[in-house]
Amino acid sequence: MGRHRPLGRRQGRLKPLASTETGDDMTRKAPTLGELEGRYTDMLGFTPPKIAKRLKLGLRVDPPLVAALEDWRIAALTPDALDQKTVQLMSFAILLTQTSEAAANHGRAAIKAGASLEELHAAAGIAALFRGVAAFNLAGEILDGLFPETP
């Protein structure tokens, strides 16, 4: 089975936005809002409003912290060992066990990476095993919105 190459880049790490190497020094360069939002757009197709607000505030208050957290996030979500479909299915299931509405974003990212309704539903079933019916109810609501019935 072929691997998905996320975001048009090598499966592994993206270049960190938090620093730029110049000679022997390491200088901190604050990422732009556009650079950070671009990572979400590449993965999800858009930047969720709640995340956009967090990024905008964080860049105003503590740009190095926001850059470090976003570099950590993208490193965790683009491992060499897993393709994007698997990463997003896992993220979807994990977030369902927390009954987090963020599961919807990772459901969208899983679809973008090639996941089917059946694969997402199976991931929801695994989440339900560990969280209970609340996770499966949330999954039903999310999947119904992502895969609306056509007349």
URJO-V832029 format. One record per run of one state. SS is the DSSP state (A for helix, B for strand, O for the rest). FROM is the first residue (numbers start at 1). TO is the last residue. If there is no record, write none. Layout:
<<SS FROM TO> <SS FROM TO>>
//
This chain:
<<O 1 5> <A 6 8> <O 9 18> <B 19 22> <O 23 24> <B 25 28> <O 29 32> <A 33 44> <O 45 48> <A 49 61> <O 62 62> <A 63 77> <O 78 83> <A 84 97> <O 98 102> <A 103 112> <O 113 116> <A 117 131> <O 132 132> <A 133 146> <O 147 151>>
//
